[in-house]
Amino acid sequence: MADGVNRFLGDTPGRTIIKLLVVCLIVGFVLAIFGFTPNNIVDNIRYYFLDLWYNGFRALGQVGDYLLLGAIVVIPIFLVLRLFSYRR
């Protein structure tokens, strides 16, 4: 079973934890330089999904408007083309 865990982690669990801690420290330092905080990142992710949720439903509500707007242009052109092709 230990071989399966080592294969999954890519190394022994202890060495993998040490590597992850070092990478987390470096990434955290770089993000702190740019002014990111954990709360800032979590809030931005939350706002992103809320905005996507509300705008997605707003876009679905506008499907009828898009359909009508397209029909105003497409249907007359279709009828004119059918009339011209009917005479031949």
Secondary structure, 3 states (H helix, E strand, C coil): CHHHHHHHHCCCHHHHHHHHHHHHHHHHHHHHHCCCCHHHHHHHHHHHHHHHHHHHHHHHHCHHHHHHHHHHHHHHHHHHHHHHHHCC
